[in-house]
Amino acid sequence: MPASCIRLPWLVMPSFCRCRTMQGDRKREERFMSEKLRKGEEGAAWVAVPCWHNCGGRCLVKALVRDGEVLRMKTDDLHEDTWERPQARSCPMGHAMHQQVFGADRLKYPMKRKHYSPEEPHRELRGIDEWERISWDEAMDLFADALKKAKAESGNESIMYMNMINMEGYIGHVLSAFGGYFDTCGTQSTGTFNLANAQFGWAALWGNSNDRMDLENSEYIVLMGHNTAWCAFGNPSVYLKRAKEKGSKFVFVGPEYSETAGFTNALWIPVRPGTDTAFLLGIAYIMITKDVDGSYIDWDFLDRCTVGFDADHMPADAKTQENFKDYVLGAYDDTPKTPEWASEICGTPIELMEQFAEIISCKHDVSFHSNGAPARNKGAENYPQMLMTIAAMGGHYGKPGNSASNDQYYGAMNSGVIVDTPLGGTPAQFNNADNPVQKVVSMDLIWDAIVDGEYWDAGSNMLGMFGECPQMPHEVRRDTCDIKVLVSETNNYLTSQAHTNKGIEAFRKVDFVFASAYYMKLDAQYADVVVPVTTRWENHKGHLYSAMKDKENGYASRAPIPPQGESKSDRDIAVMLSERLGVDYDALNPKSDMQQWFDQIAATKVVGYNDDGTDMPVATVTQEDLDRYGLVGEPQEGLMSFEQYVDDGVFRLERAADDKFVNIAFKDFREDPEANPLPTTASGKLEIYCQAKSDWYDMVNGYSNGGTGVADYVKVSPLPKYLEAPLNYKESFVDWENKVKGPYPIQLTHAHYLRRAHTDCDNLPWLREALQNPIWLNKDDAAARGIKTGDTVRVFNDNGQFIRPASVTRTVMPGVIVIPHGAGARIDKETGLDISGADNMLTASNRTTTPFLNGWNTNLVQYEKYDGPVKLVPDCEMPQIIPLVEE
């Protein structure tokens, strides 16, 4: 790939999305957002409503409501849109929320499969059976009876609650009180950033970058797989646009030239999926060998603030004498990590590697912003530490214009805390201490565990972030299981977890499957009993994702419409189940949903707002407010009235470039690391050699006490070494030395997409019409297969197959294809072809390199032009999945 072809114009972002990202077309938006009611809207009122999805952003959505009917929608028009106080404007999903609540496929009544009975469950008909309406009592009786039967015959460990430590769920708390359940866990979106990173100095799961007011001080902003426009909806793209206008230059590192790379006119550094560590090691080699008296490397920062770079700076707890510099130069394995070595693995032209090394050297102010994509790979265990190391070599910490972080999610490009909102939710949220069953399976192993009855158990990776629990990470052990009941509450694992076909096999093996849902998510399609749950437009409740947002915003909302059909809240469902299992749910969770809603809003505060450094609540709460809602609380003084906050729907703190809230990450540490040691590392410094990290991986991967490892789990060095992994680029060859490709020569990776929030919203016809779900193919690879844009393509491997329309482009590396993440499978019964482009039809289960790790971006496939019997229609013309037709 010649370097002259690397910098590209904006080729792939449709105008619909570009306008949203760039905040354009103001006059049209202002007309749309007018407060003035139109003819026929008399008596209606604008209400701030929740947009509750896990999309990576948080925005303001308002609905014009009259008598429980939503007439139209708008977004933030509360104040002028300025740099100091930008509006919280919604993305296409926010505008499509109306269809999520009122769509023809909205679930309104309890159902069971037509041919299901406890005596003859007909497991083989899951996913293809018809549905029949039943009463709530019948649905909950079937659920409770299945749980009781499983407990009596096989113990509570035969009940699997598909869960992530009760992030949002209610049923898990009930099951704990019933005697417990078999738990599940995984790194999910954050990949290896959710593992042993605090040990080397990155204590925050995400968000160690600087304040948005500092972005323009960066000469270069490096986006490591960070397609901000699609994975961090809302204001982060505005922040990048401002930095570009102020003169910052951009570099995008990844296998595709993304939409964010396009609108920032970024230099593209192409790197194959899963090879970022090799790429950065090649960069380190260039910096080490080209440095002359600090021309590339900030030796003062390395000397004062790090351990492990060279032999003179080894940490006291080191168990080996290996240091990073000598590893890079090949002292330990006779393999110098030269750019030639790296380029063969990662595919990056050497001249671009040399250019990148100069850009990130200590001569320039550089801000690194990674998202989770490079870390969602098998063998990416050392990527976070390697990114930390390369930034440390350039001294890019603790000063204006310099930072390095996993910067995905809601606070992207604006780290720190200003407006603080508690997580909201039940007393069991993020805590499994009440679950007596101490069995946990990593999400990558779920389906194999159910089908095979065996699995590797290393505890739960997420619990360590929130406190001690019985299921904390521990030495990996082989264990057995016999799952009888599957419970799907707030998740959709058949779509979101690896190897959908294996998941379907697992669903069809167990005795009973229960799902709660507001549309027919794939888990529900393969269940026996499905109950309809209310959306947040119908039920006031505290909610996790109200706390996931830009740090300058706080959000409040109302539930302005009645429950649709016979749908019930998660809490009501938990109460009904508790009554049947002999559990006192009010004792478990004494707060009503309305109380939790109120408490979350009332507790939202501006940190350090007052002159004396104390916090200030956003909402004033009066006794009249408490009486109005019939809730318990204490009056308080805030920045605005409670009713105004809930009516507006958003509080946004106005900023200034020199205000006291500007955050420079690691500032105090850089200035005096001895007086301000890092609290999570053994040395108090950034650890390029980190023994604690290696020891943690040894424990969960089977290498402690002389162990030789289990399954595909890797041995992880204290240094950020390159790791080989199953299904990586090298495995696409049957003969690596002679470069002979195997049957699956193409790497498949995923992109978060404006059409969906993970698996949610994919059912909405408006979004399906506005945003196609293509597969992006490299132009030369497609030409070799006779494929052009619009052709139907079959993508396949041993795990499954799907067909999708091709989008042929030079914005994807050769040997790589990109599919949008999160489509729900629609499998043709005759051919086994999925026609939706469900990415997890092709991902592999049980091949991860560390327990917990979701390595979705490491896949090998083949593709070809498809002219078979199954014909694709536009996604918006695919029939909606409506299990019950109302008369």
Residue pairs with C-beta under 8 A, 6 or more apart in sequence:
1 270
1 347
1 349
1 813
1 814
2 349
3 349
3 351
3 352
3 355
5 810
6 267
6 268
6 269
6 270
6 349
6 352
7 265
7 266
7 267
7 268
8 257
8 261
8 262
8 268
8 810
8 811
9 262
9 265
10 18
10 259
10 262
10 263
11 257
11 262
11 809
11 810
11 811
12 257
12 259
12 262
12 776
12 807
12 809
12 811
13 21
13 229
13 259
13 262
13 263
14 771
16 92
16 770
16 771
17 92
17 229
17 259
17 754
17 771
18 24
18 259
18 263
19 25
20 89
20 91
20 92
20 754
21 229
21 237
21 259
21 263
22 237
22 241
22 263
23 81
23 89
23 238
23 241
26 81
29 89
30 77
32 74
33 74
33 75
33 77
35 46
35 77
37 44
37 64
41 64
41 66
41 71
43 66
43 67
44 64
44 65
44 66
44 71
45 64
45 65
45 66
46 62
46 63
46 64
46 65
46 74
47 62
47 63
47 64
47 65
47 558
47 560
47 647
48 60
48 61
48 62
48 556
48 557
48 558
48 646
48 647
48 648
48 649
48 650
49 61
49 62
49 63
49 97
49 536
49 537
49 557
49 558
49 559
49 560
49 649
50 61
50 536
50 537
50 543
50 546
50 555
50 557
50 559
51 58
51 59
51 61
51 90
51 93
51 94
51 97
52 535
52 536
52 543
52 545
53 93
53 545
53 757
53 758
53 760
53 761
54 545
54 548
54 757
54 758
54 760
55 91
55 93
55 233
55 757
55 758
56 231
56 232
56 233
56 408
56 409
56 410
56 412
56 752
56 757
57 91
57 232
57 233
57 234
57 235
57 236
57 410
57 549
57 550
58 88
58 234
58 410
58 545
58 546
58 548
58 549
58 550
58 553
58 555
59 75
59 76
59 88
59 89
59 90
59 91
59 94
59 233
59 234
60 75
60 76
60 78
60 87
60 88
60 89
60 90
60 555
60 649
60 650
61 73
61 75
61 90
61 94
61 95
61 97
61 649
62 73
62 74
62 75
62 649
63 70
63 72
63 73
63 97
63 98
63 537
63 560
64 70
64 71
64 72
64 73
64 74
65 71
65 560
65 561
68 560
68 561
68 562
69 561
70 98
70 101
70 102
70 560
70 561
73 94
73 95
73 97
73 98
75 87
75 88
75 89
75 90
75 94
75 95
76 87
76 88
76 89
76 90
76 650
77 87
78 87
78 648
78 650
79 85
79 87
79 652
81 87
81 89
83 242
84 654
84 655
84 656
85 652
85 653
85 654
85 655
86 235
86 238
86 652
87 652
88 234
88 235
88 550
88 553
88 555
88 650
88 652
89 234
91 233
91 234
91 754
92 754
92 755
92 766
92 767
92 770
92 771
93 233
93 754
93 755
93 756
93 757
93 761
93 767
95 766
96 761
96 764
96 766
96 767
97 537
99 764
99 765
99 766
100 106
100 518
100 519
100 535
100 760
100 761
100 764
101 535
101 537
101 538
101 561
101 564
102 564
103 519
103 763
103 764
103 765
103 880
104 880
104 882
105 519
105 520
105 763
105 880
105 881
105 882
106 518
106 519
106 532
106 564
106 565
107 517
107 518
107 519
107 520
107 524
107 530
107 532
107 533
107 565
107 567
107 883
108 532
108 564
108 565
108 566
108 567
108 884
108 886
109 133
109 532
109 565
109 566
109 884
110 133
110 134
110 135
110 136
110 138
110 139
110 529
110 530
110 531
110 532
110 566
111 131
111 132
111 133
111 134
111 139
111 529
111 530
111 531
111 883
111 884
112 131
112 132
112 134
112 138
112 139
112 142
112 528
112 529
112 530
113 122
113 125
113 126
113 129
113 130
113 131
113 132
113 527
113 528
113 529
114 129
114 130
114 131
114 132
115 122
115 125
115 129
115 130
116 122
116 125
116 129
116 528
116 529
118 142
118 145
118 146
118 149
118 512
121 511
121 512
121 528
122 129
123 508
123 509
123 510
123 511
124 508
126 504
126 507
126 508
126 513
126 526
126 527
126 528
127 504
127 507
127 508
127 525
127 526
127 827
128 829
130 883
131 530
131 883
131 884
132 884
133 884
134 529
136 531
136 566
136 568
136 576
139 529
139 531
140 531
140 573
140 576
140 577
140 580
141 580
142 512
142 528
142 529
143 512
143 514
143 529
143 577
143 580
144 577
144 580
144 581
146 484
146 485
146 511
146 512
146 514
147 159
147 175
147 178
147 485
147 581
148 581
149 484
149 511
150 156
150 158
150 159
150 484
150 485
150 511
150 512
151 158
151 159
151 178
151 179
153 484
154 482
154 484
156 175
156 178
156 179
156 180
156 181
156 182
156 436
156 437
157 180
157 181
157 182
157 437
157 439
157 481
158 182
158 481
158 482
158 483
158 484
158 485
159 175
159 180
159 181
159 182
159 483
159 484
159 485
159 487
160 181
160 182
160 184
160 446
160 450
160 483
160 485
160 486
160 487
161 169
161 171
161 172
161 175
161 181
161 182
161 183
161 184
161 487
161 489
162 184
162 446
162 486
162 487
162 488
162 489
162 491
162 493
162 523
163 169
163 172
163 181
163 183
163 184
163 489
163 491
164 184
164 185
164 186
164 188
164 462
164 491
165 183
165 185
165 430
165 431
165 432
165 460
165 462
165 463
165 466
166 172
166 173
166 425
166 426
166 428
166 429
166 430
166 431
166 432
167 425
167 429
167 430
167 490
167 544
168 425
168 429
168 490
168 543
168 544
169 489
169 490
169 570
170 426
170 489
170 570
170 571
170 573
170 574
170 589
171 487
171 489
171 516
171 570
171 573
171 574
171 577
172 181
172 428
172 432
172 435
172 489
173 426
173 427
173 428
173 434
173 574
173 588
173 589
174 574
174 577
174 578
174 581
174 583
174 585
174 588
175 181
175 435
175 487
176 428
176 432
176 434
176 435
176 436
177 434
177 578
177 581
177 583
177 588
178 581
178 583
179 436
179 437
180 435
180 436
180 437
181 435
181 437
181 487
182 437
182 439
182 440
182 441
182 481
182 483
183 432
183 435
183 437
183 439
183 440
183 441
183 460
183 471
184 440
184 441
184 442
184 443
184 446
185 440
185 441
185 442
185 443
185 460
185 461
185 462
185 463
185 852
186 442
186 443
186 444
186 461
186 497
186 852
186 853
186 854
187 193
187 194
187 195
187 375
187 376
187 461
187 852
187 853
187 854
188 194
188 443
188 854
189 372
189 376
189 408
189 409
190 205
190 206
190 372
190 375
190 406
190 408
191 372
191 373
191 374
191 375
191 376
191 377
191 380
191 853
191 854
191 855
192 375
192 380
192 381
192 383
192 384
192 850
192 853
193 202
193 205
193 206
193 370
193 372
193 375
193 384
193 406
194 205
194 461
194 462
194 852
195 381
195 461
195 696
195 697
195 850
195 852
195 853
196 690
196 692
196 693
196 696
196 697
197 203
197 205
197 384
197 385
197 693
198 680
198 681
199 680
199 681
199 682
199 687
199 690
199 692
199 693
199 696
200 384
200 385
200 388
200 681
200 686
200 687
200 688
200 690
200 692
200 693
201 388
201 678
201 680
201 681
201 685
201 686
201 687
202 208
202 384
202 388
202 405
202 406
203 678
203 679
203 680
204 405
204 406
204 415
205 406
205 465
206 405
206 406
206 407
206 408
206 409
206 411
207 405
207 406
207 407
207 409
207 411
207 415
207 416
208 403
208 404
208 405
208 406
208 407
208 415
208 665
208 666
209 367
209 369
209 403
209 404
209 405
209 407
209 413
209 414
209 415
209 665
210 367
210 400
210 401
210 402
210 403
210 415
210 663
210 664
210 665
211 414
211 415
211 416
211 661
211 662
211 663
211 664
212 239
212 242
212 413
212 414
212 655
213 655
213 656
213 657
213 659
213 662
214 400
214 401
214 403
214 662
214 663
214 664
215 221
215 239
215 240
215 242
215 243
215 248
215 367
215 413
216 242
216 243
216 246
216 247
216 248
217 365
217 400
217 401
218 243
218 248
218 365
218 366
218 367
218 401
218 402
219 248
219 249
219 364
219 365
219 366
219 401
220 248
220 249
220 250
220 251
220 359
220 360
220 364
220 365
220 366
220 367
221 240
221 243
221 248
221 249
221 250
221 251
221 264
221 366
221 367
221 369
222 250
222 251
222 253
222 359
222 360
222 366
222 367
222 368
222 369
223 250
223 251
223 252
223 253
223 254
223 258
223 260
223 261
223 264
223 266
223 369
224 253
224 254
224 276
224 368
224 369
224 370
224 371
224 374
224 387
225 253
225 254
225 276
225 370
225 371
225 372
225 373
225 374
226 232
226 252
226 260
226 369
226 370
226 371
226 373
226 407
226 408
226 412
227 254
227 258
227 259
227 260
227 261
227 371
227 373
227 751
227 752
228 236
228 237
228 240
228 260
228 369
228 412
228 413
229 237
229 258
229 259
229 260
229 263
230 258
230 259
230 260
230 751
230 752
230 753
230 754
231 371
231 373
231 408
231 752
232 371
232 408
232 409
232 410
232 412
232 413
233 754
234 550
235 414
235 550
236 412
236 413
236 414
236 550
237 260
237 263
239 413
239 414
240 250
240 260
240 263
240 264
240 413
241 263
241 264
244 250
244 264
244 265
249 267
250 261
250 264
250 265
250 266
250 267
251 266
251 267
251 269
251 356
251 359
252 258
252 260
252 261
252 264
252 266
252 267
252 268
252 269
253 269
253 271
253 276
253 279
253 356
254 269
254 270
254 271
254 373
254 374
255 270
255 271
255 272
255 273
255 747
255 749
255 812
255 813
255 816
255 818
256 749
256 751
256 776
256 811
256 812
256 813
256 816
256 818
257 268
257 811
257 812
258 751
258 811
260 266
261 268
267 355
267 359
269 279
269 348
269 352
269 353
269 356
270 347
270 348
270 349
270 352
270 813
271 279
271 346
271 347
271 348
272 345
272 346
272 347
272 729
272 747
272 813
272 815
272 816
273 377
273 729
273 747
273 748
273 749
273 816
273 857
273 858
274 374
274 377
274 378
274 379
274 380
274 725
274 728
274 729
274 747
274 857
274 858
275 345
275 346
275 347
275 728
275 729
276 346
276 374
276 377
276 380
276 383
276 386
276 387
277 379
277 380
277 382
277 383
277 386
277 720
277 721
277 722
277 723
278 337
278 341
278 342
278 345
278 346
278 722
279 342
279 345
279 346
279 348
279 353
280 383
280 386
280 387
280 389
280 390
281 328
281 337
281 342
281 386
281 720
281 722
282 337
282 338
282 339
282 341
282 342
282 343
282 346
282 348
282 353
283 339
283 342
283 353
283 356
283 357
283 360
283 390
284 324
284 328
284 337
284 389
284 390
284 393
285 328
285 329
285 336
285 337
285 338
285 339
285 342
286 296
286 339
286 353
286 354
286 357
287 296
287 297
287 357
287 361
287 390
287 393
287 394
288 296
288 297
288 325
288 328
288 329
290 296
290 357
291 297
294 300
294 362
295 361
295 362
295 363
296 357
296 358
296 361
296 362
296 363
296 393
296 394
297 361
297 362
297 393
297 394
297 395
298 362
298 392
298 393
298 394
298 395
300 395
301 392
301 395
301 397
301 670
302 309
302 313
302 392
302 393
302 395
303 313
304 673
305 392
305 397
305 669
305 670
305 673
305 685
305 686
306 313
306 392
306 685
306 686
306 687
306 688
307 313
307 314
307 315
307 683
307 685
307 686
307 687
307 688
307 689
308 314
308 315
308 318
308 323
308 324
308 687
308 688
308 689
308 690
308 718
308 719
309 323
309 324
309 325
309 389
309 392
309 393
309 688
309 689
310 323
310 324
310 325
310 326
311 321
311 323
311 325
311 326
313 323
314 321
314 323
314 689
315 682
315 683
315 687
315 689
315 690
315 691
316 682
316 683
317 682
317 683
317 691
317 692
318 689
318 691
318 718
319 691
319 718
320 718
322 332
322 689
322 717
322 718
322 719
323 689
323 719
324 389
324 688
324 689
324 719
324 720
326 332
327 333
327 337
327 719
327 721
328 336
328 337
329 336
329 337
330 336
330 337
335 341
337 722
339 350
339 353
339 354
340 350
342 348
342 353
343 349
343 350
343 353
345 722
345 729
345 730
347 729
347 813
347 814
347 815
359 366
360 366
360 368
360 390
360 391
360 394
360 396
361 394
362 393
362 394
362 395
364 394
365 396
365 399
365 400
365 401
365 402
366 391
366 394
366 396
366 401
366 402
367 396
367 401
367 402
367 403
367 404
368 387
368 390
368 391
368 396
368 403
368 404
368 405
369 403
369 405
369 407
369 412
369 413
370 387
370 405
370 406
370 407
370 408
371 406
371 407
371 408
371 412
372 406
372 408
373 749
373 750
373 857
374 380
374 383
374 857
375 383
375 384
375 406
376 854
376 855
376 856
376 857
377 383
377 725
377 728
377 855
377 857
377 858
378 712
378 725
378 726
378 727
378 728
378 847
378 848
378 849
378 853
378 855
378 858
379 714
379 723
379 724
379 725
379 728
379 849
379 855
379 858
380 723
380 725
380 853
380 855
381 697
381 714
381 716
381 723
381 849
381 850
381 853
382 716
382 717
382 719
382 720
382 721
382 722
382 723
383 720
384 406
385 688
385 690
385 693
385 720
386 720
387 404
388 404
388 686
388 688
388 720
389 688
389 720
391 397
391 403
391 404
392 404
392 686
392 688
394 402
395 402
396 402
396 403
396 404
397 403
397 404
397 665
397 666
397 669
397 670
397 686
398 664
398 665
398 666
398 667
398 668
398 669
398 670
398 671
399 664
399 667
399 670
400 664
403 415
403 664
403 665
403 666
405 415
405 665
407 413
407 415
409 548
410 548
410 549
410 550
411 549
411 550
411 551
414 550
414 551
414 552
415 551
415 663
415 665
416 551
416 661
416 663
416 665
417 551
417 607
418 551
418 552
418 606
418 607
418 653
418 661
419 549
419 551
419 552
419 553
419 554
419 604
419 605
419 606
419 607
419 618
419 651
419 653
420 604
420 605
420 606
420 607
420 615
421 546
421 547
421 549
421 554
421 555
421 600
421 603
421 604
422 542
422 547
422 599
422 600
422 603
422 604
423 429
423 430
423 544
423 547
424 541
424 542
424 543
424 544
424 546
424 547
424 596
424 597
424 599
424 600
425 542
425 543
425 544
425 596
426 588
426 589
426 596
427 588
427 589
428 434
428 588
428 589
429 544
430 462
430 465
430 466
431 466
431 467
431 469
432 460
432 463
432 469
432 470
432 471
433 467
433 468
433 469
433 470
435 470
435 471
438 470
438 471
439 457
439 479
439 481
440 457
440 458
440 459
440 460
440 471
441 449
441 455
441 457
441 481
442 456
442 458
442 848
442 851
442 852
442 853
443 493
443 497
443 498
443 852
443 854
444 497
444 498
444 845
444 846
444 847
444 848
444 852
444 853
444 854
444 855
445 455
445 456
445 845
445 846
445 848
445 851
446 493
446 497
446 503
446 506
446 845
447 497
447 499
447 502
447 503
447 505
447 506
447 845
447 846
448 455
448 502
448 845
448 846
449 455
449 481
449 483
450 481
450 483
450 486
450 506
450 509
450 510
451 502
451 505
451 506
451 509
453 480
453 481
453 482
454 478
454 479
454 480
454 481
455 478
455 479
455 480
455 481
456 476
456 477
456 478
456 479
456 710
456 711
456 713
456 851
457 476
457 477
457 478
457 479
458 473
458 474
458 475
458 476
458 477
458 699
458 700
458 851
458 852
459 471
459 472
459 473
459 474
459 700
460 469
460 471
460 472
460 473
460 852
461 473
461 851
461 852
463 469
463 471
463 472
463 473
464 472
464 473
473 696
473 699
473 700
474 699
474 700
475 699
475 700
475 702
475 704
476 699
476 700
476 701
476 702
476 710
476 713
476 851
478 710
483 506
483 509
483 510
484 510
484 511
484 512
485 510
485 511
485 512
485 513
485 514
486 506
486 507
486 510
486 512
486 513
486 514
487 514
487 515
488 513
488 514
488 515
488 516
488 517
488 521
488 523
488 524
488 527
489 515
489 516
489 570
490 516
490 570
491 523
492 521
492 522
492 523
492 758
492 759
492 760
492 824
493 503
493 523
494 500
494 503
494 504
494 507
494 521
494 522
494 523
494 525
494 526
494 825
495 521
495 522
495 523
495 759
495 822
495 823
495 824
495 825
495 838
495 840
496 758
496 759
496 822
496 840
497 503
497 840
497 845
497 854
498 840
498 843
498 844
498 845
498 854
498 856
499 799
499 800
499 840
499 843
499 844
499 845
499 846
500 522
500 800
500 825
500 834
500 838
500 840
500 841
501 799
501 800
501 841
502 799
502 845
503 845
504 526
507 513
507 526
507 527
508 526
512 528
512 529
513 523
513 526
513 527
513 528
513 529
514 527
514 528
514 529
514 530
514 531
515 521
515 523
515 524
515 527
515 529
515 530
515 531
516 530
516 531
516 532
516 533
516 570
516 573
517 523
517 524
517 530
517 531
517 532
517 533
518 532
518 533
518 534
518 535
518 567
519 763
519 881
520 530
520 763
520 881
520 882
520 883
521 759
521 824
522 759
522 824
522 825
524 530
525 881
530 883
531 568
531 573
532 564
532 565
532 566
532 567
532 568
533 567
533 568
533 569
533 570
533 573
534 563
534 564
534 567
534 568
534 569
534 570
535 564
536 543
536 557
536 559
537 559
537 560
537 561
538 559
538 561
538 562
538 563
538 564
538 567
538 569
539 559
539 563
539 569
539 593
540 558
540 559
540 593
540 594
540 597
540 598
541 569
541 570
541 571
541 593
541 594
541 596
541 597
542 593
542 596
542 597
542 599
542 600
543 600
546 555
546 557
546 600
547 600
549 555
552 652
552 653
552 655
553 650
553 651
553 652
553 653
554 604
554 618
554 645
554 650
554 651
555 649
555 650
556 601
556 604
556 619
556 645
556 646
556 648
556 649
556 650
556 651
557 646
557 649
558 646
563 569
568 576
569 593
571 589
571 592
571 593
574 585
574 589
575 585
575 586
577 583
578 584
578 585
578 588
579 585
591 599
594 629
594 631
595 631
595 632
598 629
598 631
598 633
599 633
601 619
601 642
601 645
601 646
602 617
602 619
602 621
602 633
602 636
602 642
603 617
604 617
604 618
604 619
604 651
605 615
605 616
605 617
605 618
606 615
606 616
606 617
606 618
606 639
606 653
607 615
608 614
608 615
608 660
608 661
609 615
609 616
609 639
610 616
616 638
616 639
617 636
617 637
617 638
617 639
618 638
618 639
618 640
618 645
618 651
619 636
619 638
619 639
619 640
619 641
619 642
619 645
620 636
620 637
620 638
620 639
620 640
620 641
620 642
621 633
621 634
621 635
621 636
621 638
621 642
622 635
622 642
623 635
625 642
625 643
626 632
626 633
626 635
638 645
639 651
640 648
640 651
645 651
653 661
655 661
668 675
668 676
669 676
669 677
669 678
673 684
673 685
674 684
677 683
677 684
677 685
678 684
678 685
678 686
681 687
681 690
681 692
682 691
682 692
687 693
687 718
688 719
688 720
689 718
689 719
690 718
691 718
693 716
693 718
694 716
694 717
694 718
695 704
697 703
697 714
697 715
697 716
697 850
698 704
698 707
698 715
698 716
700 713
700 850
700 851
700 852
701 709
701 710
701 713
701 714
701 715
701 716
701 850
701 851
702 708
702 709
702 710
702 711
702 713
703 709
703 715
709 715
711 846
712 725
712 726
712 847
712 848
712 849
713 848
713 849
713 850
713 851
714 723
714 724
714 725
714 849
714 850
716 723
716 850
723 849
724 730
725 849
725 855
725 858
726 844
726 847
726 849
726 858
727 844
727 847
727 858
727 859
727 860
728 858
729 747
729 815
730 736
731 742
731 860
732 741
732 742
732 744
732 745
732 746
732 747
732 815
732 860
733 739
733 740
733 741
733 742
733 745
734 740
734 741
734 742
742 860
743 862
744 797
744 860
744 861
744 862
745 815
745 860
745 862
746 781
746 815
746 816
746 817
746 860
746 861
746 862
746 863
747 815
747 816
747 817
747 858
747 859
747 860
747 861
748 795
748 816
748 817
748 818
748 819
748 839
748 842
748 859
748 860
748 861
749 816
749 817
749 818
749 819
749 857
749 859
750 818
750 819
750 820
750 821
750 839
750 856
750 857
751 776
751 818
751 819
751 820
751 821
752 820
752 821
752 822
753 771
753 773
753 820
753 821
753 822
754 771
755 761
755 762
755 767
755 768
755 770
755 771
755 773
755 820
756 762
756 767
756 820
756 821
756 822
756 823
757 822
758 821
758 822
759 822
759 823
759 824
760 822
761 767
762 768
762 822
762 823
762 824
762 836
763 824
763 880
763 881
765 876
765 880
768 874
768 875
768 876
768 878
769 874
769 875
769 876
772 805
772 807
772 874
772 875
773 804
773 820
773 823
773 836
773 837
773 875
774 804
774 805
774 806
774 807
774 820
774 837
775 793
775 795
775 804
775 805
775 806
775 807
775 817
775 818
775 819
775 837
775 863
776 807
776 809
776 811
776 812
776 817
776 818
776 819
777 787
777 793
777 806
777 807
777 808
777 809
777 812
777 817
777 863
778 808
778 809
778 810
778 812
778 813
778 814
778 815
778 816
778 817
779 808
779 809
779 810
780 814
781 814
781 815
781 817
782 788
782 806
782 808
783 808
785 863
785 864
785 865
786 865
787 793
787 806
787 808
787 865
788 806
788 808
789 806
789 807
789 808
790 805
790 806
791 805
791 806
791 865
791 866
792 803
792 804
792 805
792 806
792 865
792 866
792 867
792 872
793 803
793 804
793 805
793 806
793 863
793 864
793 865
793 866
794 801
794 802
794 803
794 833
794 863
794 864
794 865
794 866
794 868
795 801
795 802
795 803
795 804
795 817
795 819
795 842
795 861
795 862
795 863
796 802
796 842
796 861
796 862
796 863
797 842
797 859
797 860
797 861
797 862
799 841
799 842
799 843
799 844
800 832
800 834
800 841
800 842
801 832
801 833
801 834
801 841
801 842
802 825
802 833
802 834
802 835
802 836
802 837
802 838
802 841
802 842
803 833
803 834
803 835
803 837
803 866
803 868
803 870
803 872
804 819
804 837
804 872
805 872
812 818
817 861
817 863
819 837
819 839
820 837
820 839
821 839
821 856
822 839
823 836
823 837
823 838
823 839
824 836
824 838
825 834
825 836
825 838
825 840
825 841
826 834
826 835
826 836
826 838
826 878
827 833
827 834
827 835
828 834
828 835
828 870
830 869
831 868
831 869
831 870
833 868
833 870
834 841
835 870
835 872
835 878
836 875
836 878
839 856
840 856
842 859
842 861
843 856
843 859
844 859
847 855
848 854
848 855
849 855
